[in-house]
Structures are given as C-alpha cells and as structure tokens.
Amino acid sequence: MPVDKPAQIEEHDPKFYTFRRDVYLQWAVWAVFAIVAGFLLGGFGVALSLVILGYLLLSTLLRIYHKLQIEQVRHYWQTEALFSLYSTLKIAHPLPPMRLWAASPDFVNLAVSLIREHQPRLVVEIGSGVSTLVSAYALQEIGAGQLISLEHEAAFTQITASNLTAHRLEAVAEVHHTPLRSLTLNDEPFRWYDTAALENLPAPIDLLIVDGPPSGTGPLARYPALPVLYERLRPGAYILVDDFLRDDEHHMVNRWLDAYDLIVVQTFANEKGAAILQKSPPESPSAP
C-alpha cells in the first residue's frame, strides 16, 4: 500500500490559507480595476491604478511585517512555556508536536497549574492529545487523581493510548473512543460524544478540560459539554476552556454563564485564548 507524504506546516494552518486568499483577492480586484480604468479613463486611469498599486504594495508589506512581529512574540511565549513545562514535570519520553491543531504549551501549562494547585481526584478531558499526557504527568507528580479523556476519532484514540503507554502513564490516565452522536438540547441539534463512557465515573468531576470536538463538526460544537456534565461536576469544580479567542467558544462560555451557576475565575490572551470557570462552591455554614 502506498504511503502519503507528510503534510507541510502550512497545510495544518488555516491562517496561512486565509492570508494567501486575502492577498490574491485584493490583487485580482486591482487587476480588474486597472484594466477598466485604463480603458475608460486613459492616462488618468493608468496613473490612478499605479497609485493604488503603490498603496497595495505598501499595505501588504506592512501587514506581513506586523504578522512577523506578532509571531515573534508568540514564538517567544510558547518557547518560554515549553521550557517551564519541562522544568516543572519529569517528562520521561518525547512529547508529540504542539500548536496548530494540537494544544499549545501555554494552554497545557494552565492545566498543570490547576492540577498542582487544586489536586483534583478526577479530571475529565474532552478531546485527547498532548494535553492528556501533560495532565497525566501532573497527576502522577501529585501522587493522586485520575484522568479520563474522550476522543471521537478511533485513530487518535489509538495514538493517545500508545503515547500513554510509551510515557508509562496508563495507571493515571485512560482514553475512550467515543464517536460523535446526534444530541438535541432545547430543540437545538448538536453532534457530541457518546456519553456511555461517562455513565460509571468513579467520582464527581473536579476538573473539566474542554478542547473538543473540532469546530468543523458543527456550530458551537463544544457547547454540550456543560449541559451534559454539569450535574457530574463537584461544587467548586474548575472548567478549563481552550480556543477562547474563537467566536464560537466565546459565545459558548457566555451561554454557559447565562444558564448555569458559574464563576469566571480568569481569562487568558494566550495563543488561542483560554478561560477558567468554576462551578459555584457550596456556601459556608453561617456562624451561630
């Protein structure tokens, strides 16, 4: 059986295609304008087209320069986060690639910080990958807790399971293949994970990490996480949301806040955006 060549980095980066499309589009519009202006206005049209051409060249160069400056800062932040990750945890085997579709170092650092600070007994992760490994390492470090990860694609389930074995983390974490099923919430259709794997959870959820399913599976693809799991969250449990800078995830969190008793702990302007929410803790008994 023939084997495919590995995909180049730009094939995994939707921003590359968006930028290229925008550049092509503006140059196509300019070419049409130049032809029409030259035909209708003669020399004046040609001169006007050249002025617009200069503006397009300058604006494109400035846009590229601006993107390069931003990317340098982002790369520095991710490198810093990666060094912090390796210095914090005793990672025994090379980690899979991060960023692009995978979790970024700055996001998995948030998961590590929450686990180390609050020492959850049960972590449920929606969407598996490198964050599964890093969270499992953090649980292994504190010497307590279990991670259950849901993954809708069989191939990625196998990859994550193999990685857990390679890192010797099977005692701490497990990944379940949970295909997407049709789900209706208040007459609104979704495709979300088969919840059979969640029917016999060993304890209430102390930390919920929401990083799936992918946005391409439908609008507000990750919204069902809280309607399905809210009652399984321990009072005071934390919810860590990835990709908070995307419109769908931002809208999703606001809908959750309207519908459930939640506290916004903090939001982060990291590479993809993140938010930490908390299910309202039980009220302390009033003093007599």
KACORTA-V842155 format. One record per residue. PHI is phi in whole degrees, -180 to 180 (* if undefined). Layout:
BEGIN
phi
PHI
PHI
END
This chain:
BEGIN
phi
*
-67
-112
-79
-69
-66
-70
-76
-60
-67
-72
-100
-111
-63
-65
-62
-69
-63
-64
-63
-62
-63
-65
-60
-64
-67
-73
-66
-63
-63
-62
-64
-61
-62
-65
-66
-64
-64
-71
-86
-112
66
-61
-64
-64
-64
-62
-63
-63
-67
-62
-65
-60
-61
-63
-64
-61
-65
-66
-66
-63
-65
-65
-63
-61
-62
-63
-64
-64
-64
-64
-61
-64
-63
-62
-63
-60
-69
-64
-61
-65
-68
-61
-62
-62
-70
-81
-87
-110
-91
-82
-98
-152
-57
-81
-64
-59
-114
77
52
-75
-79
-64
-89
-55
-67
-74
-66
-63
-64
-62
-61
-62
-64
-67
-68
-77
-106
47
-68
-82
-137
-113
-113
-117
-99
101
-99
154
-64
-65
-61
-65
-66
-64
-65
-60
-65
-66
-62
-65
-80
78
-160
99
-137
-118
-119
-115
-106
-138
-87
-103
-62
-63
-71
-60
-66
-62
-64
-62
-65
-66
-61
-67
-62
-91
58
-118
-63
-74
-104
-136
-141
-120
-115
-79
-128
-58
-73
-123
-69
-144
-116
-125
52
65
-109
-81
-139
-121
-139
-65
-62
-88
-58
-69
-101
-72
-122
-63
-71
-164
-62
-80
-97
-142
-113
-106
-108
-142
-174
-77
-62
-62
-69
-81
149
-66
49
-59
-98
-57
-61
-51
-79
-55
-77
-110
-57
-69
-90
-80
-69
-54
92
-65
-105
-126
-108
-111
-93
61
-67
-76
-76
-60
-62
-69
-64
-65
-58
-62
-65
-66
-60
-64
-72
-99
-131
-83
-126
-119
-84
-78
-170
-116
-131
-93
-83
-55
-113
82
-151
-139
-113
-115
-139
-68
-53
-70
-63
-70
-71
-62
-71
-68
-66
END
